[in-house]
Amino acid sequence: PAEELIRILRADPMEGTLLALDRKKETKNPPLLYNLAEIQNDCSKMFKISPDETLKIIQELYEKKLVTYPRTDARVLSTAVSKEIYKNIGGLRNFAPLADFAAKALDSGTWKQIAKTKYVNDKQITDHYAIIPTGQGFGALRSLNPLAAKVYELIGRRFLSIFYPPAVYQKFSLRIEKQGEQFFAAYKVLAEAGYLEVANVPSKKKAESSGNSKAENSGASQDSQAEELDPGHDEKAKDLLAMLSGLKKGQKLKLLKLEIKEGETSPPKRYTSGSMILAMENAGQLIEDEDLRAQIKGSGIGTSATRAEILKKLFNIKYLALAKKTQVITPTLLGEIVFDVCQASMRQLLNPELTASWEKGLTYVAEGTITPDEYMEKLERFVTLRTNGVKQTNNAYMLRPYFDAAAQFYKK
């Protein structure tokens, strides 16, 4: 049917009629500040370094008084800090790559109102606020290796972003008709850079791909097919923006070619060391029980201080493998076997609900609902019953097919 449709549509003239053209403005606010998990994820993507390496670098920056405390889950500032934040911004005028951006942020005066925004929230802070530059310690910059300096700049860019206005996009949605068939094309054009000026995005890759959007048949989602263009960094995008802005309903548009694009659904991407940290942080989202999900919210598996070490241990004991160049994580045969054994013997160990229920018990102890002895008694009873259950199961023979199924993918 697709080939037949193409054959019919190739009939002269090779042009379509613009039935509708919708223009909408869309704003994009600066993201929240970095907590440890977020910057570990970004460093994994940008610099291909592990969460453990990222933590070491930020710890070094902290010890040299360049940034605030790294082991934090918060992505906002405290009210007290927000009142003095001009000092942090002003200090960055001594850091060459961000000096002009810092001066602009300071001169804009937006920092005076920052306490009234989503970037300041005392309720979202437990022990420490987000990771930001201190605006001090610049004498130590010379002793930093190039990678540490890049991480520092990354933290500085994210920090300064919140004092810049939102990015503004112009969205164009086109509906084109030819011989009774309707097609859609969508474009998203950066009209005002706003905070992207300091955040150093969109990436070069996006700029290179701009201007290549194709019209899609009526079954496609317009928004998901939108091509993001940046006229400020790409001449083709600038020309396309000018053309789009001049279009009028009923106008005839020349069609260059018609083609069938084949595609397949893709499996979920493999975890990287960075995305795994975020998955651990948000493990509670996998829990169906509302009370338990609320209990683990904000803590997930491990803490900001331990998640990198948990991952590192899994690599060291060969349960997981890490490709250093890409930071992609894959299971090992040993890891798959351990999973299968747990799945068949003590399934609760693989469920975040177990962690959440223990956390809930600790909350009860803190509230005085139960005593520490009662909590420990329940914990010991659980461990004893489950351990004895595994001993009596004696299911080693039954697990052989699981081993054989996994082993075929690990042949040398």
DRENVEX-852679 format. One record per atom (N, C-alpha, C): x, y, z; residue in one letter. Coordinates in steps of 0.02 Angstrom, whole numbers, plus 50000, padded with zeros to 5 digits. Atoms other than C-alpha are relative to their C-alpha. Layout:
N
XYZA/...
***
This chain:
412
500414993950000P/500005000050000P/500435006350000P/499574994149997A/501425012250040A/500315001549932A/499714999050066E/502265009449871E/499495002749951E/500544997850044E/500595011749782E/499845007450013E/500134993049981L/500295028149877L/500545004649971L/499444996050027I/502015034549827I/499935000849925I/500074999950073R/501695029949645R/499475005149979R/500554995450016I/500045039649645I/500225007350013I/499824993149981L/500775054849733L/500555002949957L/499454997450043R/502245056049611R/499735003349936R/500304996950060A/501035061949477A/500115007550002A/499904992850004D/501385079649417D/499355003750015D/499394996549979P/501365092949480P/500244997650069P/499705002049936M/502565088649623M/499965005850049M/500114994649951E/501815101049744E/499414998350044E/500555001049952G/500665101349895G/499725006750020G/500334993949977T/499455113949966T/500045000450076T/499964999049928L/499725121150139L/499305001350027L/500694999449974L/498055117950226L/499995004050065L/500004996649934A/498555124450398A/500715001250022A/499344998449971L/500025132850483L/499885003050070L/500094997749931D/500015134450672D/500675002350029D/499404997549966R/501285145050767R/499855000650075R/500084999549928K/501505143450954K/500675001650032K/499404998749962K/502755150251078K/500044995250059K/499905004749944E/503495138451207E/500615002350040E/499424998149959T/504615142951353T/500274994050038T/499665005449964K/505875131651437K/500425003150055K/499654997149942N/506475136051612N/500664996550013N/499375003349981P/508235132751676P/499854994050045P/500105005949957P/508385115551758P/500195001650072P/499794999349931L/508565113551945L/500754998950006L/499285000649990L/510325113852016L/500224992850007L/499745006949995Y/511455098752029Y/499974997350071Y/499835004049941N/511345085852165N/500524995049976N/499465004550020L/512635071952164L/499794995349944L/500245004750050A/511585059652063A/499965003249931A/500084996750064E/511205072251926E/500675001649967E/499354998450031I/513005077651901I/500394993749984I/499685006450017Q/513605059551906Q/499724997549933Q/500305002150063N/512385055951764N/500275004249943N/499754995650053D/512945071151662D/500744998749984D/499295001350011C/514795067451687C/500114993249965C/499965006450034S/514505049451633S/499865000949925S/500184998850070K/513695055851471K/500525004349964K/499574995150033M/514865070451435M/500734998049999M/499295001349993F/516555064751497F/500184992650003F/499915007349997K/516305045751502K/500414997850061K/499685002149937I/516845044251683I/499484997050046I/500465003549956S/516085033351817S/499765004550057S/500244996149942P/515045040051964P/500525000550055P/499475000049949D/516485035252079D/500535005349984D/499504995050021E/517705045951978E/499725007150007E/500334993449994T/516455060451973T/500015002350073T/500014998349929L/516275059952162L/500705002050025L/499314998449979K/518175059952185K/500195007149977K/499844993350028I/518335075352072I/499655005550040I/500384994849965I/516955085052160I/500235000450073I/499724999949932Q/517665079952330Q/500645004350001Q/499394995950006E/519325087552273E/499835007449994E/500224993150007L/518425103452219L/499745002850066L/500274997949934Y/517555104052388Y/500575001350050Y/499444999249953E/519175101652485E/500425006249983E/499644993950020K/519945115952384K/499555006250004K/500474994549986K/518445126652435K/499715003249937K/500284997450063L/517855128652254L/499254998849994L/500725001550003V/516145120352273V/499754998050069V/500305001949936T/514925116152411T/500004992450008T/499965007149982Y/514705098952492Y/499694995549946Y/500235004050058P/514545085452358P/499464994750016P/500465005649987R/513565071552447R/499315002550021R/500664997149987T/511855079352432T/499484997449952T/500565002150042D/510155074052366D/499595006149978D/500414994150014A/509465091852359A/500215003349934A/499864996550063R/509315101452195R/499805007450005R/500204993049989V/508835118152272V/500455003250053V/499624996349950L/509575131652384L/499575001250062L/500364998149940S/509105136152562S/499875007549998S/500164992849998T/508315153052600T/500595004150026T/499424996549970A/509825157952706A/500545001249947A/499474999550052V/511045154452563V/499795004849945V/500244995750055S/509945163352435S/500115007450014S/499914992949982K/510125179652531K/500715002549988K/499294998250010E/512025179252507E/500264997749932E/499795003450062I/512035171352334I/500395004549953I/499634995450043Y/512725187052251Y/500764999150008Y/499285001249989K/514415182452329K/500254994349956K/499825005750042N/514435165752238N/500035002049927N/500014997850070I/513955173952074I/500605004649987I/499454995250009G/515195188252095G/500684996849997G/499355003450000G/516625176452133G/500174996949933G/499885003350064L/516395167751965L/500275004949947L/499694995250047R/516985183851880R/500754999149997R/499285001549999N/518715177451926N/500174993649962N/499905006250038F/518465161451823F/499885001649927F/500024997550069A/518865165951642A/499434997249957A/500525002650045P/517665153951551P/499305002550016P/500674997949980L/516165160551650L/499975007350023L/499974993249974A/516715178251693A/499465004649972A/500494995650032D/515595187151567D/499294998150020D/500675002449981F/514085176151609F/499845002050072F/500104998249929A/514325179451796A/499855007450007A/500104992749997A/514455198251768A/499305001849976A/500674998750028K/512865198051663K/499464998050051K/500485002349951A/511935187851796A/499965004750060A/499974995449942L/512495199751933L/499665006649982L/500284993650021D/512025215251834D/499244999749990D/500725000750014S/510295208351791S/499585001050063S/500364999149937G/509815208651975G/499494994550016G/500495005349988T/508775192651960T/500134996250065T/499825003649938W/509705185452110W/499625002950060W/500364996949944K/508745197652221K/499324996750013K/500665003249995Q/507125188252185Q/500044992450000Q/499925007250008I/507835170652179I/499654996050056I/500325003549943A/507105166052351A/499274998649987A/500715001050014K/505355167252276K/499894994949944K/500055004750055T/505725154452140T/500054992850024T/499975007249983K/505715135352133K/500724997850017K/499315001949988Y/507615135552150Y/500215000950074Y/499894999349928V/507475139652336V/499424996850037V/500545003549965N/506495127852448N/500294996350060N/499735003049939D/506965123952628D/499714993050014D/500335006449986K/505725109352633K/500324994249960K/499695005350041Q/506695099952498Q/500734998850019Q/499305000849978I/508335100752594I/500004996250067I/499935003749937T/508805087952726T/500635002450037T/499374998049967D/510635090452771D/500375005549961D/499604995450042H/511415099852624H/499605002349940H/500334997450061Y/510825110852481Y/500394997749938Y/499715002350063A/511295108652298A/500755001649994A/499294998850013I/513075108052231I/500075006349957I/499904993750037I/513575125752178I/500715002450012I/499334997049988P/515205135652159P/499965004550062P/499974995749940T/515715144552319T/500155007249981T/499774993350019G/516405159352222G/500665001750032G/499354999049966Q/518035156952317Q/500504994649976Q/499505005250011G/519625146552312G/500334999949932G/499745000050068F/520205152052140F/500754999049995F/499285001450000G/522025150652191G/500154992849986G/499905007350010A/521775131752182A/499874997849928A/500185002050069L/521215132152000L/500604997449961L/499405002050038R/522995130551935R/500204992850014R/499805006849981S/523225114152028S/499514994749975S/500505004850024L/521675106251948L/500224997049933L/499875002950066N/521885093851806N/499445002249953N/500494997450048P/520925098151645P/499294997250010P/500665003049991L/519495085951683L/499645003150060L/500304996949940A/519205093151858A/499775007149984A/500194993250019A/519175110651782A/499364999949958A/500615000650041K/517845104851657K/499394998650045K/500555001549954V/516775097651798V/499815006350039V/500134993749964Y/516955114051893Y/499615004849956Y/500354995650047E/516405123651739E/499284997749990E/500675002850008L/514915111951719L/499555002150059L/500384998049940I/514355115651898I/499855007549997I/500094992850005G/514615134251868G/499475001949950G/500494998550052R/513585134251708R/499284998550024R/500665001849974R/512125125151791R/499785005150052R/500154995149948F/512215137351937F/499785006749971F/500154993550029L/512235153151831L/499354999949959L/500615000550042S/510805146651722S/499385002550035S/500624998449965I/509515149551859I/499905007650007I/500064992749997F/509865168451852F/499885003049931F/500144997950068Y/509495169151666Y/499274998749983Y/500705001150019P/507785170251581P/499894993349966P/500155006350035P/506905155051505P/500215000549926P/499915000250072A/507335149551329A/499315000249968A/500654999450034V/505945153851206V/500054996749931V/500035003550064Y/505495142551060Y/499395002249961Y/500574998950044Q/504375145950911Q/499854993349968Q/500185006550029K/503435130250859K/499565001049939K/500394999750062F/502785128150681F/499724993049986F/500325006350019S/501535114450636S/499685001049931S/500254999350068L/501175112250450L/499564993949982L/500425005450027R/499765102050371R/499965001149925R/499934999350072I/500055099050186I/499574994649965I/500435004750036E/498855090950062E/500234999149928E/499875001550071K/499215082249896K/499564994249979K/500445005150027Q/497925072449798Q/499584996650054Q/500445002749949G/496805070349949G/500344997150061G/499625002649943E/498185063950064E/500305005950040E/499744994749958Q/498725074550212Q/500644997950036Q/499365001349968F/500475075750285F/500155005550051F/499834995249947F/501195084350438F/500765001150002F/499304998549986A/502845092950470A/500015004850060A/499974995749940A/503365101050634A/500725002250011A/499344997149987Y/504825112450677Y/499975003950065Y/499954996449937K/505385119550842K/500635004349995K/499454995450014V/506475135050822V/500175004050063V/499784996149943L/507505143250959L/499975007449983L/500094992850014A/506915161450959A/500435004350046A/499594996449951E/507775167651118E/500384994950042E/499585005049967A/509235158151193A/499894999850076A/500104999949928G/508905163751372G/500574996650037G/499495003449959Y/509815152351495Y/500454995549959Y/499585004450042L/510465141551351L/500665003449982L/499394996150014E/511725155451321E/500574997950047E/499485001949952V/512655150351479V/500034992450009V/500015007349990A/512115132051488A/500374996349945A/499605002950053N/513055128951326N/499644994549962N/500405004550041V/511645119551239V/499575004449955V/500005006850023P/510935114751114P/500694997749976P/499365002950016S/512335102951070S/500155000849925S/499784999550070K/513335103050909K/499634994949957K/500345005450036K/512485086750859K/499325002349976K/500674997550018K/510775095250861K/500055005049943K/499914994850051A/511415109750757A/500134996949932A/499825003350062E/512125097850627E/499394996849967E/500585003650027S/510465088750610S/499445004749978S/500544995450013S/509435104650589S/499885000849925S/500194998950070G/508495107850428G/499874993749962G/500085006350035N/508315089350387N/499324996850011N/500655002949983S/506515086950445S/499614998349937S/500405002250057K/505375077250327K/499275000350021K/500725000249987A/503485078350312A/499824992950018A/500225006649978E/502645063750400E/499274999149982E/500695001450015N/501015055250354N/499565001450061N/500464997849948S/499465059050457S/500004995650062S/499995004449942G/499755044150573G/500545001850050G/499444998449956A/501315051950650A/499825005450050A/500104994849948S/501345062150810S/500395006249980S/499674993850022Q/501715080150763Q/500555002250048Q/499524997449951D/502585084650924D/500634995850003D/499415004349994S/503725069550930S/500445000449939S/499624999650061Q/504255072650750Q/500335006949990Q/499754993250008A/504715090950779A/500755000249998A/499274999150006E/506465095650723E/500195006350038E/499794994249960E/507355107250846E/500565003749963E/499534996150040L/508265121250756L/500275005950041L/499704994349966D/509465134650816D/500295004849949D/499774995250050P/509585149250694P/500615004050021P/499434996249975G/510885157450805G/500664996649986G/499375003750010H/512155143650769H/500034996449932H/500015004050061D/511645136750599D/499665004049944D/500254995950055E/511415145850432E/499394996849966E/500575003450031K/510245132550360K/499385001050041K/500564999049955A/509145134250512A/499725007149994A/500214993050007K/509115153150490K/499595000949936K/500364999650063D/508565151350308D/499314996750006D/500635003749992L/507235138650356L/499515004050042L/500434995849958L/506565150150493L/499695005649960L/500264994650042A/506405164250369A/499464997549953A/500495002950045M/505475152850248M/499354998350036M/500585001949961L/504305146150383L/499595006150021L/500344993949978S/503915163650445S/499605003349944S/500334996950057G/503385168850270G/499444995949969G/500515004450028L/502205154250236L/499295002650014L/500704998049991K/500335157450212K/499544994249980K/500495005250013K/498815146050214K/499785000249927K/500215000450070G/498335139950039G/500585000349952G/499414999450043Q/500105142249973Q/500204993249971Q/499755006250032K/500795129249850K/500734999150019K/499315001549980L/502385120949912L/500294994649954L/499685004850044K/503595111949798K/500244994050040K/499775006249967L/503925093749846L/500604997449962L/499385002250033L/505695087949810L/500004992549987L/500025007350010K/505455069249837K/499534996850050K/500435004049957L/504345056049914L/500364993450013L/499665006349985E/505075041050003E/499674996550059E/500265004149945I/504585026950121I/500564999050050I/499505000949948K/505495026650285K/499814994050043K/500145006049960E/505585009450366E/500335000750068E/499724999749933G/505865007850552G/499784994150042G/500165005449953E/505844995450694E/499985002850070E/499994997949930T/505424997250876T/500664997750031T/499355001549969S/507014997650980S/499904997950072S/500035001849929P/507294989151147P/500245005950043P/499754994549957P/507615000651297P/500765000249998P/499274999250000K/509385007651299K/500294996850062K/499655002749942R/510624999151413R/500155005650050R/499804995249949Y/511005007851576Y/500735002049990Y/499304997849993T/512575018351585T/500125000950074T/499844999049928S/513475021451749S/499615005950028S/500364994149977G/512605038351759G/499254998850006G/500735001249998S/510825032951715S/499834994850054S/500125004849946M/511005018451838M/499965003550068M/500034996249938I/511355030851978I/499325003350008I/500664996949997L/509745040151934L/499464994850012L/500495005349990A/508795023651926A/500004997750073A/499945001849929M/509445019252100M/499675005350044M/500284994549961E/508955036452165E/499234999849998E/500734999850009N/507185034452096N/499694993150000N/500255006949999A/506945015852130A/499304999550028A/500665000149969G/505405019852233G/499435000649951G/500534999250051Q/504445023952073Q/499764993349975Q/500195006650023L/504415005352035L/499514996550048L/500425003149949I/503395001752193I/499275002049991I/500714998750010E/501515000152172E/499665002550063E/500324998149937D/501045001752356D/500155007350016D/499914992849992E/500765020352386E/500385001950064E/499664998549937D/501325020452569D/500744998449997D/499305002150005L/502925010852533L/500385004549951L/499684995550049R/503285021752381R/500175006650032R/499884993849965A/503125037252489A/500574999350049A/499485001349950Q/504275029252618Q/500705000349970Q/499335000450031I/505715026552496I/500145006149957I/499914994150042K/505435042852401K/500565004450027K/499454995749978G/506985053652405G/500614996350024G/499415003749978S/508125039552458S/500174994449951S/499895005250049G/507895025152336G/500464994650026G/499515005149981I/509275012052337I/500655003650017I/499404996649979G/510765018152436G/499875007450014G/500044992749990T/511125036552470T/500485003449952T/499544996450045S/512045050152376S/500734998350017S/499315001549978A/513585045152478A/500214992949983A/499825007150008T/513485026352443T/499874997049931T/500205003150063R/512745023552269R/500604998549954R/499425001150043A/514395025552175A/500414994050025A/499635005649971E/515235013252296E/499644993349989E/500385006150013I/513825000652275I/500134997649929I/499865001850070L/514065001052085L/500714997449993L/499305001950005K/515955000152103K/500114992950026K/499945006749971K/515784984752214K/499734994749952K/500295004850048L/514654976152086L/500464998749941L/499505000950053F/515994979051954F/500594995850025F/499425003549972N/517384972952068N/499884992650012N/500155007049987I/516494956752115I/499744996549938I/500165002850066K/516104953951930K/499274997949992K/500715001150012Y/514204954251944Y/499775004149940Y/500144995650057L/514174968451817L/500665001649965L/499414997950038A/515364973951680A/499905007149975A/500034993150021L/515764991951633L/500465001249940L/499594998050057A/516354997751462A/500245007150013A/499744993549978K/517495012151511K/499925005549948K/500044994850052K/517445021151343K/499295002849993K/500694997850009T/515545021951338T/499625000650066T/500335000349934Q/515115019251524Q/499364995949998Q/500585004450004V/513815006351468V/500104994050047V/499985005649952I/513394993151599I/499664993949970I/500315006350020T/513054974951555T/500084994950056T/499925005249950P/512754959751664P/500564995249980P/499545005550014T/514054945951677T/499624993550008T/500325006649991L/513644927351672L/499904998750075L/500065000949928L/513994926751859L/499425004150027L/500544995749977G/512824941451886G/499324997249983G/500645002950020E/511434933051788E/499834993950043E/500115005949958I/511664916951888I/499775002150070I/500194997649933V/511584926452053V/499285002549999V/500694997550007F/509994935051992F/499514994149999F/500455005750007D/509204918351942D/499934996250066D/500025003449935V/509664910452110V/499555003950048V/500424995949956C/508874925052205C/499274999749979C/500685000150026Q/507354925052092Q/499644993550020Q/500305006549985A/507064906452126A/499984998550074A/499925001949930S/507554906352309S/499735005250050S/500224994849953M/507194923252392M/499855006349960M/500174994850048R/506294934652271R/499985007050031R/500054993449967Q/506064948552400Q/500645004049995Q/499364996550004L/507924952652387L/500065004349938L/499964996450063L/507624959052211L/499485005649995L/500554995250002N/506164970452257N/500135006050045N/499894993949958P/506374988552316P/499505000550058P/500494999849945E/504824985552424E/500304997550065E/499685002649940L/505924975852545L/500385005750035L/499634994249972T/507054991052569T/499515005050030T/500504995149977A/505525002252585A/499684997850066A/500325002549939S/504724991152718S/500475000650060S/499514999349945W/506324991152822W/500085007450019W/499974992849987E/506435010052803E/499395002350040E/500624998349964K/504625011252861K/500054997950073K/499905002449931G/505065000853015G/500455004750040G/499544995349967L/506505012753055L/499645006550017L/500394994049987T/505295027353041T/499554999050062T/500415001649942Y/504145018753166Y/500415000350065Y/499554999749941V/505635017053285V/500135007350019V/499864992949988A/506045035453264A/499405003650031A/500624996949974E/504235040153299E/499804997450068E/500185002949936G/504165028853452G/499414995249996G/500565004750008T/502785017853379T/500204993050021T/499725006549978I/503875002353404I/500685001350031I/499344999349969T/505454999653506T/500544997349954T/499455002750040P/507174996353430P/500044992450007P/499975007349991D/507104978753506D/499484996449958D/500545003050040E/505444975153420E/500194999949926E/499784999650070Y/506154980953254Y/500534994749985Y/499475004950011M/507714970153271M/499744992950002M/500295006749995E/506674955153322E/499664998149934E/500335001350064K/505614956753164K/500514998949944K/499485000650052L/507174958953057L/500354993350005L/499655006549990E/508054943753132E/499544994249982E/500475005350017R/506474933353112R/499954999249924R/500045000150073F/506364938152928F/500614996549970F/499375002850027V/508194933952894V/500034992550015V/499965007149980T/508094917352990T/499534995749958T/500505003950038L/506494911452906L/500194999349927L/499825000250072R/507074916052731R/500624995749988R/499375003950008T/508814908552755T/499854992550007T/500195007149992N/508084892152820N/499604997549941N/500415001950059G/506854892152677G/500444998449940G/499535001150056V/508284893352551V/500374993350010V/499645006349985K/509224879252637K/499574993949984K/500445005850008Q/507714867752630Q/499754999249928Q/500265000450068T/507254871952451T/500394995049958T/499565004750036N/508744862452378N/499824999849925N/500244999550070N/508344868652202N/500565000849949N/499424999250046A/510084868052124A/499884996749933A/500125003750063Y/509564855051995Y/499505003749956Y/500524996550036M/508024865151947M/500275006349965M/499724993850027L/509124880451912L/500444998949939L/499555001550057R/510184871651780R/499765003049934R/500234997050064P/509064877051633P/500115007549996P/499884992749999Y/509234895251688Y/500735001549983Y/499294999150014F/511124893751685F/500134998949925F/499885001650071D/511104885551512D/499725005549954D/500314994750042A/509934899051443A/500435006250000A/499584993949996A/511074913151504A/500684998849968A/499315001550020A/512724904451462A/500115000849925A/499914999850073Q/512394904151274Q/500185007149975Q/499834993250021F/512594923051269F/500695002250023F/499344998249973Y/514294922651354Y/500554995549974Y/499495004450028K/515224910451243K/500565004249971K/499424996350024K/516974916351202K/500124998549926K/
***
